[in-house]
Amino acid sequence: MEMVFRRIEYWIEGDWKQQKKLKSAPWGMDKSLKKTVKHLLFFLISFLIANTFLAYIIGYKDLFKIITDPPQNHVGGLTAILIFTTLFYLVFSKMREQVCTTVCPYGRLQGVLLDNKSMTVAYDYLRGENRGKIKKKQDRSQLGIGDCIDCSRCVHVCPTGIDIRNGTQMECINCTACMDECDFVMDKVGTQKGLIRYASIQGIEEKKGFEFTPRVIAYSSILLFLIGIMGIIIFNRSNVDTTILRTRGTLFQQTKEGYISNIYDVSLINKTNKKIPIIIRVMGNTGRVKMVGNDLNLKPHEETKGKFMVVMQKGQINSRKMDLIIGVYGNNKLIDEIETTFIGPYFE
């Protein structure tokens, strides 16, 4: 919102004063052209975001098929793209801050987590009040006037339209636009910056800086714990995901030579940037694997499916449903072990 859509809006329509003037102006060639160009760019960017979002859900290959194939072959996919595009367009062109204040749960969660020692965007009311405008070379302290000149520029630049001088509010998204604007004004009037700054209520009242409180330590510990778990999951994840299941609706097959076989479906996902040749073996030498069709070769970032049979002699079968461990080897290294079952006749 701030780094893309708002920048485009400022580039086409100007700052908040120019936008306000344009909004109240009668419709003409200049206003129509600016509004059309802005909303056209908003819709195109929303279209790109919708495609990226859909690729995350269905995969980039299926999305590429939707884009390149004739439209009648992918009516559902195109409909989904248009729906997401419209939603993103409405969010960034119409709803905007209402998403942050009403739809997104962060603001309400933030209100629960804050206390009077929490660092947030805050107005130093002890220094700023009473508000008032004065002439140059007048002594503000003698007049009983604070540093705030009541220009209301902090309100004008606020994307959610709140007045930070009224205290911390749920609608504040901590964009710090009011801080930058206030520092600019304070510099112009020759007053110290930081009238609006990152501070806590207690820090303003007691004139203290940031300090580690039990709440900060507790939140930081929880965050570090979650980051640690995420790191363990990422570093311990396998390069290949394997799923092996006995083919549905099949039992065992028996040959004249006395061999028993089961057929299995295998699905493999390669998470690496390299091609991986796959070999499947039965662990423990309790049987042998016979591929159905071509050998498995995993291409980078792709999924491969296939079938194979596990063949055993009658003497190797000790129950009607045996536990079996299938070893998956890539580049002659064991990369996964899958537990499954083998069904066959049981001979006393």
N, C-alpha and C positions, 0 to 999 in steps of 0.2 A: 504494500500500500504506500509506504513512505518513500521507498527507494525507486519504484517504477511508476506506478500510476500517478502519485502526487507530483512527481517530477515532470511527467508529461503534461499534467494539468497546468502546472506553473509555467511550463514552456509555451503552451498555446494560449492560455487565458490570463497569465500574469499572476501576481501575488494576491493575497486575500482581498485587498482593497480593489484591485482591478477586477477580480472575479465578482465581487459584490456589485460593482458598477455595471459589469456586463450582464449580470442576472436581472437587474432592474431596468436595463435598457430595452427599448422596443425591438422587435425582431426586424432584422435587416440583413443585407448581404454579409457584413462583417461578422455579426453574431451567428448567423446560420452556418457560415463557413467554419468558424472556430468550433462550434458545438458538433458539427458533422465530423470534422477531422478527429476531434477528441474521442468521440464515442466509437468511431470506426477503429481507431487505434486500440481503444479499450477492448473492443470485441475481438480483434485479431490476437491480442495478447492473451485474452481469456481462452481463445480457441487453442493456442499453443499450450497453455496450462492444462486445459481439459485433455488434450492428447497425451501430455506427459503423465497426468494422473491416471488415465485409462491404460497407458502402457505399463504402469506400475501394477495394475490389477490383472490385466489379461496377458501381459508380455508384449515386448516390442515387435515380435514376429507377427503375431495375430493383428496387432495394430497396423503394421505395414501392409498386411493383406487387405485390411479394411480400406486403407488409403489408395492402394494401387489397383485393386480389383474393381469391376463394374459396381456402381452403387446398389443395383438391385440384388446383388449377391450378399450384401451385408447391411440390410435395412436396420436390423437390431443394433449393430455396432454404430452405425451413423446416427441413429436416434439417441443412443447413449452419449455420443460426443456432443451433439447439439444440446442435450439436456444439461450436461456438465458445463458446456460453454455458456449457456444462458445463466446458470446459477452463479458461476464465477463473475460474469459480466455484471449481474445485479448486485453482487456483493461489493465489487470495487467501484461501481459507478453510482449506486443508489444507497444501499444499506450502510456500507462503510463502517463507521464507528459503532453502529447498532449491533454489528456482529460481535464486537469486543465487549460491549456493555450488556447485551441481552443473550446472545447465542453462546458465546464462548464462556466456559465455566471458570476461566482463569481469574477474572475480576472478583468473582464471589469467593473463590478459594483464597485469593490474596487477602480479602477482607477478614477471613477467619484466621489466617496465619499472622497478621500484623498485630503489634501492640505498640505502646508509646515509646519503646526503645528501638523499634525497627527503623532502619534507614530507608527513606523514600524521598520522592520529590516533595519538598516542603517549603512553605513561605515563612520567613523569619518575621513573625508578627511583632515581636518585641522591638525589633529594629525598624520595621516598616510603618507601624501605626504611630500616630494618627496620619492618615493619608492626606495629601494636599499638595497643590502646586504653589511654587514660590518664584519670585524673581531672582535674578542673579545677584550675588553678593549679600543675600539675606541669610541670616543665621537660622537654620531650621530648628536647632535645639531651643533657642530663645522663643520661637514662635510655637513651640510644642508640636511640631510636625515631624513625622518620621521620614525615612528615606524613600518610601513609596510615593511617587508623584501622581498616582492614580491615572496613569495613561491608558490602562486597560489593554495594553498590547499583549500581555500574557494571556488574556482571554481570547483575543482575536486570533492568535496563532494556534490555540489549543484545538486539536482535531476533534475532540469530543465536546467542545464548547463549555467546559467547566471553568470556574474561577478558582484557581489554586489558592487564592488568598482566603478562601472560606474553609480551608483545612483539607486534609487528605480525604479523597472521595473514591468510591468504587469505580467510577468512570475513568479515572486517571490510568493511562496505559504506559506511563513512564517514558514517554518519547523525548522528554527534556526540551521540547520546543520553547516552553515558557521560560526555562532557565537561560537559554541562549538569547532570547529576546530581552529579558530583564537585564542580563549582563550588558547587552548592547546599550540599553537606555541608561544604566548606571554609569557606564563609561562616558556617555555623552554629557550627563549632568555633573560629572566629576565626583561621583560617589563610589565607594568601595563596591566591588562586585560581590555576588553571592547572596543577594537578598532572597532569591529563590535558588535553592541548592539541594543536594542530597544531604539530608539530616534527619534526625529523629525528633519527636516532640520533646522528649526529655533532654536531648542534646541542645535544643533551642532554648528551653527554659533554664537549663543549668549551664549553658555555654560550654558543652563538652563535645568532643569529636566522637568518632566511631570507637566502640569498645565491644569486646567479645562477651556476650551475655549467654546464660545457659540455653536460651532458645536458639541463638545463632549456632552454638556448639552442637546442639541436638540436631538441628536441620542439616548442618554441614556433615555430621557423622552419618546420618541417613543417606544423604546424597552420595557421599564417598562409598558407602556400602553398596548402593545400587550401581554406581559406576564400576565398582570392583566385580560385582556379579556379571554385569554386561561384558566387561573385559574378559572374564573367564569363559563366558559363553562364546565370545568371538574367537578367542585364541584356541579354544578346544574344539571348534566346529570342524567337521570332516570336509575334505575337499570333494568328496563324492557322496551323494545321498542315494541309498539303495533300498528298494522295496521288492521283496520276493514273496509271491503268493502262489499256492497251488492253483492251477487253472480251474475256474469254476465249472461245476457239472461233470467233472471227470473223476474216475477212480483209478485203480492201478491197471496196468497192462501186463500181460504175461505172454512170454514167447515160448516157442517149442524147445529152445535150448535151456529153459529153466530160469530165465532172467525175469525180474519184476521191475517195472519202470513207472514213475510218476512224471507228469509234465507240469512245468511251472512257468509263470509269467514273471519277468524281471523288468524293472524300471529303474534307470540310473540318471542322475542329474550331475553334470560336471560344473563345479563352481570355480574352476581354475581357467587360466588363459592358455592352457596347453591341451593338446590332443592326448587322450589316455586310452591305450589298448587294454581291454578288460578280459580277464580269464576267471572262470568260475570253477571252483573245486569243492568237493565234499570233504569237510574236515574229519580227520580220524581214519581216513582210508576205508570208510564203510560203504563206499559206492563210487561210481564214476559219473561224470557229467558228459552229456552229449548235446551239443547245441542244435537247435532247430532253425535252419536257415544260416545266414551269415554270422561271422564272429562279431562281437560287440566292440565298436570303436567309438569312444566318447569324444565328440568335438567340443571345443571350448564354449562354455556357457550354454550348453544344449542338453536336451533330454533325449535319451535313447531307450527304446523298448525292444524286448525280444522274448524268445521262449527257449527253454532247455529242458532236457529230461535227466532225471537221476535214475541210474540203472544199478540194481543190486542182484546178487545171487540169492536164491531161496534161503540158503544157510545163514545169510547175514541178517535176516529178518527175525526179530525176537518178539514182536507184538503186532497187532493189527494196525496200531497207530504209533509209529516211532518218532521220537524227537530227533531232529536233524539240524546240524549246523553247516551252513553254506559259507564258504570263504570267497570273498571277492578280491581279486588281485589286480592292481594296476601297475604297469611297468615292473612286473614281477615282485611287487611289494603288497603285503596284505593291507588293504585299506578299509575293510569292513567285514564283520561277521554277522550273519543273519540266522536267527532261529526259525525253523519251520518244522513241518511234520511230513512223514512218509507213510503212506497207506499201502498195505499189502496183505496177503493171506498169511495167517500165522500157522506154522507147522510145528506140531508137538515133537 
